Amino acid sequence: MPRKAIGILTSGGDCPGLNAAIRGVGRAARDYFGMDVIGFQDGFRGLVENRTVRLEGAALSNILTMGGTILGTSRDKPHRMPIGSSGFMDMTEVAVDNYHRHHLDALVCLGGGGTQKNALRLKNRGLNIITLPKTIDNDVAETDITFGFDTAMTIAAEAIDRLHSTADSHHRVMLVEIMGHNAGWLTLGAGLSGGADIILIPEIPYRLDAVVEALVQRSRKGKRFSIVAIAEGAMSFEEAEQLAAASAAADDKGKSKTAETEGMTGYGREVSLKLALQLQEATGLEARLTALGHLQRGGTPTPTDRLLATRLGTAAADLVQEGIFGVMVAVKGNHCEAVPLEKAAGKLRTVPLDHPWVRSARMVGTSFGDWPPAGS
């Protein structure tokens, strides 16, 4: 009976734990099940361009603690791939042909929400696909957690820890901008564990007067400083209303919500800097902004992420051996489960307003800038 062969690729943004996951898949598949393993370089682009590396013993050694990905990554999509000056082209057929050229029994795709959608498209073209959920944003649907999240949260929390001393020394309001376009898991987790006084996340639109009041009250109580953890995608109550109205209008016109609402709100540093200036003017307190940016993606993964990535990777090899495809390996409680790709692709996991983390933050006096509190 011929040896089974699998391919591995990493797609989307880099994050801690990718190499641990590659190692988990590769070693379990090669050493435990006797499969051949090849890696495609730079995500789906490497699959289209047939750029491969054999993942044998030496390639999988000493990578458990490494950040980034030894395979490289990109955000290119097979169905809409930039090709020189020709613009975007559908290269799905080329990707399918290269899958068969290597006589693969399965392709394991490591990535976030975009990767789940691209993998589903290949699954619908008849390929045996398994995905692993990775992203520092922790926003992939149908899984309790993604690898990369714990490391990024640790980095962000440590940054908040370090800012406490300079904020205290200068009696400042320190705003810490943390990654998270549409989901506030990273800002919420880092803010709660780092002791932020105010946490602003996309799921809970803030009111400027409520944020100002929270800062003023702290100052009146003799607090020498305040820490505000703000997600990239945080928005004011007014901006959220405008966005909702634009989305409703797009629905009525049958247009793309993305196209219709583009530019409706600010983004990232622009929003955070604007808020810092508003707070300084309204409170008379000196405000400073620190944007962590890609620092949150880099460096050595935490033991928690290494363990999680290894468990997910070995579970993927198990599924290949069992002949179970078209699934994402999800974390459900203490177990890894195979979830149909259709249930995860194209969906976003956001922070519920009644989540225990939100409740705990409120109970220790953290403000979310919502007044009255959302969900009350």
C-alpha positions as CSV (number, residue, x, y, z in Angstrom):
1,M,0.0,0.0,0.0
2,P,1.5,3.4,-1.0
3,R,2.5,5.9,1.7
4,K,0.0,8.7,2.3
5,A,1.2,12.2,1.4
6,I,0.0,15.5,2.9
7,G,0.7,19.1,2.2
8,I,0.9,21.9,4.7
9,L,0.7,25.7,4.2
10,T,0.4,28.8,6.4
11,S,-1.8,31.6,5.2
12,G,-2.8,35.1,6.3
13,G,-0.9,37.1,9.0
14,D,1.9,35.4,10.9
15,C,1.4,34.6,14.5
16,P,3.2,32.8,17.4
17,G,2.6,29.0,17.4
18,L,2.6,28.4,13.6
19,N,5.9,26.5,13.7
20,A,4.7,24.5,16.7
21,A,1.6,23.5,14.7
22,I,3.7,22.7,11.6
23,R,5.9,20.5,13.8
24,G,2.9,18.8,15.4
25,V,1.3,17.9,12.0
26,G,4.6,17.0,10.4
27,R,6.1,14.8,13.1
28,A,2.8,13.0,13.8
29,A,2.2,12.4,10.1
30,R,5.7,11.4,9.2
31,D,7.1,9.6,12.3
32,Y,3.9,8.2,13.8
33,F,1.8,7.4,10.8
34,G,4.5,7.0,8.2
35,M,3.3,9.7,5.7
36,D,5.2,11.9,3.4
37,V,4.9,15.6,4.2
38,I,5.6,18.6,2.0
39,G,5.2,22.3,2.8
40,F,4.0,24.9,0.3
41,Q,5.9,28.2,0.7
42,D,4.1,31.5,1.2
43,G,0.6,30.3,1.7
44,F,-1.8,29.6,-1.2
45,R,0.6,31.5,-3.5
46,G,3.1,28.7,-3.0
47,L,0.4,26.1,-3.9
48,V,-0.4,28.0,-7.1
49,E,3.3,28.5,-8.0
50,N,4.2,24.9,-6.9
51,R,7.0,26.1,-4.5
52,T,7.6,23.3,-2.0
53,V,9.9,22.1,0.7
54,R,10.1,18.6,2.1
55,L,9.3,18.5,5.8
56,E,11.6,15.8,7.0
57,G,13.5,15.4,10.3
58,A,15.9,18.3,10.0
59,A,13.3,20.8,8.8
60,L,11.0,20.0,11.8
61,S,13.8,20.2,14.4
62,N,14.3,23.2,16.7
63,I,11.2,25.1,15.5
64,L,8.9,24.5,18.5
65,T,9.8,27.8,20.2
66,M,10.4,29.8,17.0
67,G,8.0,32.7,16.1
68,G,6.8,33.3,12.6
69,T,6.5,30.4,10.1
70,I,9.3,28.5,8.4
71,L,7.0,28.1,5.4
72,G,6.4,31.8,5.0
73,T,2.9,33.2,4.5
74,S,0.9,35.6,2.4
75,R,-2.7,36.8,2.2
76,D,-3.1,35.7,-1.5
77,K,-6.3,33.9,-2.4
78,P,-6.3,31.2,-5.2
79,H,-9.6,32.6,-6.7
80,R,-8.3,36.2,-6.8
81,M,-4.5,36.2,-7.0
82,P,-2.5,39.2,-8.1
83,I,-0.4,38.2,-11.2
84,G,2.1,40.8,-12.3
85,S,0.5,43.6,-14.3
86,S,-2.4,41.4,-15.3
87,G,-4.3,42.3,-12.1
88,F,-6.2,39.6,-10.3
89,M,-6.8,36.2,-11.8
90,D,-8.6,33.0,-10.7
91,M,-5.8,30.5,-10.2
92,T,-8.0,27.8,-8.5
93,E,-7.5,25.3,-11.3
94,V,-3.7,25.6,-11.0
95,A,-3.9,25.1,-7.2
96,V,-6.1,22.0,-7.8
97,D,-3.7,20.7,-10.4
98,N,-0.7,21.1,-8.1
99,Y,-2.5,19.3,-5.3
100,H,-2.9,16.3,-7.6
101,R,0.6,16.6,-9.1
102,H,2.0,15.8,-5.7
103,H,-0.5,12.9,-5.2
104,L,-1.7,14.4,-2.0
105,D,-4.1,12.7,0.3
106,A,-4.9,15.9,2.1
107,L,-3.9,19.6,2.4
108,V,-3.6,21.1,5.9
109,C,-4.2,24.8,5.9
110,L,-3.1,26.9,9.0
111,G,-4.9,30.2,9.2
112,G,-7.6,32.6,10.4
113,G,-11.0,33.5,9.1
114,G,-9.8,34.3,5.5
115,T,-8.0,31.0,5.3
116,Q,-11.1,29.1,6.4
117,K,-13.0,30.6,3.5
118,N,-10.3,29.9,0.9
119,A,-9.9,26.4,2.2
120,L,-13.6,25.8,1.9
121,R,-13.5,26.9,-1.8
122,L,-10.8,24.2,-2.4
123,K,-12.8,21.6,-0.5
124,N,-15.8,22.4,-2.8
125,R,-13.5,21.7,-5.7
126,G,-13.0,18.2,-4.4
127,L,-9.8,18.5,-2.4
128,N,-9.3,16.8,1.0
129,I,-8.9,19.8,3.3
130,I,-8.2,20.1,7.0
131,T,-7.7,23.5,8.7
132,L,-6.2,24.7,12.0
133,P,-7.5,27.9,13.6
134,K,-4.8,30.5,14.2
135,T,-5.0,34.2,14.9
136,I,-4.0,36.5,17.6
137,D,-7.5,38.1,17.4
138,N,-9.2,34.8,18.6
139,D,-12.1,35.5,16.3
140,V,-12.4,32.3,14.4
141,A,-15.9,30.8,14.7
142,E,-16.7,27.4,16.2
143,T,-13.6,27.1,18.3
144,D,-13.1,28.2,21.9
145,I,-9.6,29.5,21.3
146,T,-7.1,30.0,18.5
147,F,-3.4,29.5,18.8
148,G,-1.4,32.7,18.8
149,F,-3.9,34.4,21.0
150,D,-2.3,33.6,24.4
151,T,1.1,34.9,23.3
152,A,-0.3,38.1,21.9
153,M,-2.4,38.7,25.0
154,T,0.7,38.1,27.2
155,I,2.7,40.6,25.2
156,A,-0.1,43.2,25.4
157,A,-0.6,42.7,29.1
158,E,3.1,43.0,29.8
159,A,3.1,46.3,27.8
160,I,0.2,47.6,30.0
161,D,2.2,46.5,33.1
162,R,5.2,48.5,31.9
163,L,3.1,51.6,31.1
164,H,1.8,51.8,34.7
165,S,5.1,53.1,36.1
166,T,5.5,55.9,33.5
167,A,1.8,56.8,33.7
168,D,2.1,57.1,37.5
169,S,5.3,59.1,37.4
170,H,3.9,61.7,35.0
171,H,0.2,61.6,36.2
172,R,-0.8,60.7,32.6
173,V,-3.7,59.0,30.8
174,M,-2.0,56.3,28.8
175,L,-3.9,54.9,25.8
176,V,-2.6,51.5,24.6
177,E,-3.8,50.5,21.1
178,I,-4.1,46.8,20.8
179,M,-4.9,44.7,17.6
180,G,-8.4,43.6,16.9
181,H,-10.4,45.0,13.9
182,N,-13.8,43.4,14.6
183,A,-13.4,41.5,17.8
184,G,-12.2,42.7,21.2
185,W,-10.9,39.4,22.7
186,L,-7.3,40.6,22.7
187,T,-7.9,44.0,24.2
188,L,-10.4,42.6,26.7
189,G,-8.1,39.9,27.9
190,A,-5.0,42.1,28.0
191,G,-6.9,45.0,29.6
192,L,-8.4,42.8,32.3
193,S,-5.2,41.0,33.1
194,G,-3.2,44.1,32.9
195,G,-5.5,46.2,35.2
196,A,-6.6,48.7,32.6
197,D,-9.0,51.2,34.0
198,I,-11.0,51.6,30.8
199,I,-11.4,49.0,28.0
200,L,-12.8,50.0,24.6
201,I,-13.7,47.1,22.2
202,P,-15.6,47.0,18.9
203,E,-18.5,45.1,20.5
204,I,-19.3,47.8,23.0
205,P,-19.4,51.3,21.3
206,Y,-18.2,54.0,23.7
207,R,-19.6,57.4,24.6
208,L,-17.0,60.1,24.9
209,D,-18.7,61.7,27.9
210,A,-18.7,58.3,29.7
211,V,-15.0,57.8,29.1
212,V,-14.3,61.4,30.3
213,E,-16.4,60.9,33.4
214,A,-14.6,57.7,34.3
215,L,-11.2,59.5,34.0
216,V,-12.4,62.5,36.0
217,Q,-13.8,60.3,38.8
218,R,-10.5,58.5,39.1
219,S,-8.7,61.9,39.4
220,R,-11.1,63.1,42.0
221,K,-10.4,60.0,44.1
222,G,-6.8,60.8,44.1
223,K,-5.7,58.3,41.4
224,R,-2.5,59.6,39.8
225,F,-3.0,58.0,36.4
226,S,-5.3,56.0,34.2
227,I,-4.7,53.3,31.6
228,V,-7.1,53.0,28.6
229,A,-6.8,49.8,26.5
230,I,-8.4,50.4,23.1
231,A,-8.9,48.0,20.2
232,E,-8.0,49.0,16.7
233,G,-11.7,48.6,15.7
234,A,-13.2,50.4,18.7
235,M,-15.7,53.0,17.7
236,S,-17.9,55.6,19.4
237,F,-21.7,55.2,19.8
238,E,-22.3,57.8,17.1
239,E,-19.9,56.0,14.6
240,A,-21.6,52.7,15.4
241,E,-25.1,54.2,14.6
242,Q,-23.8,55.6,11.3
243,L,-22.3,52.3,10.4
244,A,-25.5,50.5,11.2
245,A,-27.5,52.9,9.1
246,A,-25.1,52.5,6.2
247,S,-25.3,48.7,6.5
248,A,-29.1,48.8,6.5
249,A,-29.0,51.1,3.4
250,A,-26.7,48.6,1.7
251,D,-29.1,45.8,2.5
252,D,-32.0,47.8,1.0
253,K,-30.0,48.5,-2.2
254,G,-28.7,45.0,-2.5
255,K,-25.1,46.3,-2.4
256,S,-22.1,45.0,-0.6
257,K,-21.9,46.2,2.9
258,T,-18.2,46.5,2.7
259,A,-18.4,48.8,-0.3
260,E,-21.2,50.8,1.1
261,T,-19.7,51.4,4.5
262,E,-16.1,51.8,3.5
263,G,-14.7,55.0,5.1
264,M,-17.6,55.5,7.4
265,T,-15.4,55.3,10.5
266,G,-11.8,55.9,11.2
267,Y,-9.3,53.0,11.7
268,G,-6.5,52.0,14.1
269,R,-4.1,54.7,15.1
270,E,-6.2,57.5,13.6
271,V,-9.1,56.6,15.9
272,S,-6.8,56.1,19.0
273,L,-4.9,59.4,18.4
274,K,-8.2,61.3,17.9
275,L,-9.5,59.9,21.2
276,A,-6.3,60.8,23.1
277,L,-6.6,64.4,22.0
278,Q,-10.3,64.5,22.9
279,L,-9.7,63.1,26.3
280,Q,-6.8,65.5,27.0
281,E,-8.9,68.5,26.0
282,A,-12.0,67.4,27.9
283,T,-10.2,66.4,31.2
284,G,-7.1,68.7,31.3
285,L,-5.1,65.6,31.9
286,E,-2.0,64.8,29.8
287,A,-2.7,61.9,27.5
288,R,-0.3,59.7,25.5
289,L,-0.8,57.0,22.9
290,T,1.2,53.8,22.6
291,A,0.4,51.6,19.6
292,L,1.7,48.0,20.0
293,G,1.2,47.1,16.4
294,H,3.1,44.0,15.1
295,L,5.0,43.6,18.3
296,Q,2.0,41.5,19.3
297,R,2.6,39.0,16.5
298,G,6.3,38.3,17.0
299,G,8.6,36.4,19.3
300,T,8.6,33.1,21.1
301,P,5.2,31.6,21.6
302,T,4.1,31.0,25.2
303,P,4.0,27.4,26.5
304,T,0.2,27.6,26.3
305,D,0.3,28.3,22.6
306,R,3.0,25.7,22.0
307,L,0.9,23.1,23.7
308,L,-2.3,24.1,21.9
309,A,-0.6,24.2,18.5
310,T,0.9,20.8,19.1
311,R,-2.4,19.3,20.1
312,L,-4.2,20.8,17.1
313,G,-1.4,19.6,14.7
314,T,-1.4,16.0,16.0
315,A,-5.2,16.0,15.9
316,A,-5.0,17.0,12.2
317,A,-2.7,14.1,11.5
318,D,-5.1,11.8,13.2
319,L,-7.9,13.0,11.0
320,V,-5.9,12.4,7.9
321,Q,-5.2,8.8,9.0
322,E,-8.9,8.3,9.7
323,G,-9.9,9.8,6.4
324,I,-11.9,12.7,7.8
325,F,-11.7,15.8,5.6
326,G,-13.5,19.0,5.0
327,V,-13.2,20.1,8.6
328,M,-11.5,22.5,10.9
329,V,-9.8,21.2,14.1
330,A,-11.6,23.2,16.8
331,V,-11.1,23.4,20.5
332,K,-14.2,22.6,22.5
333,G,-13.5,22.6,26.2
334,N,-10.6,20.3,26.9
335,H,-11.0,18.4,23.6
336,C,-10.2,18.9,19.9
337,E,-13.1,18.3,17.6
338,A,-13.6,18.2,13.9
339,V,-16.0,20.9,12.8
340,P,-17.4,21.1,9.2
341,L,-15.7,23.9,7.4
342,E,-19.1,25.2,6.3
343,K,-19.8,26.1,9.9
344,A,-16.6,28.0,10.5
345,A,-15.9,29.7,7.2
346,G,-17.2,33.3,6.7
347,K,-18.2,33.6,10.4
348,L,-16.8,35.8,13.1
349,R,-16.5,35.0,16.8
350,T,-17.0,38.3,18.7
351,V,-17.2,39.0,22.4
352,P,-20.7,38.5,23.8
353,L,-21.9,41.3,26.0
354,D,-22.6,38.9,28.8
355,H,-19.3,37.1,28.6
356,P,-17.7,36.3,32.0
357,W,-14.7,38.4,31.2
358,V,-16.9,41.4,30.6
359,R,-18.8,40.8,33.8
360,S,-15.6,40.3,35.8
361,A,-14.2,43.6,34.4
362,R,-17.3,45.5,35.4
363,M,-17.2,44.0,38.8
364,V,-13.7,45.2,39.5
365,G,-14.6,48.7,38.4
366,T,-13.4,48.7,34.8
367,S,-15.3,51.1,32.5
368,F,-16.2,50.1,28.9
369,G,-17.2,53.7,28.1
370,D,-20.9,52.7,27.7
371,W,-23.3,54.8,29.7
372,P,-25.6,53.3,30.6
373,P,-23.7,49.9,30.3
374,A,-24.5,47.8,27.2
375,G,-26.7,44.9,28.1
376,S,-28.0,46.5,31.3
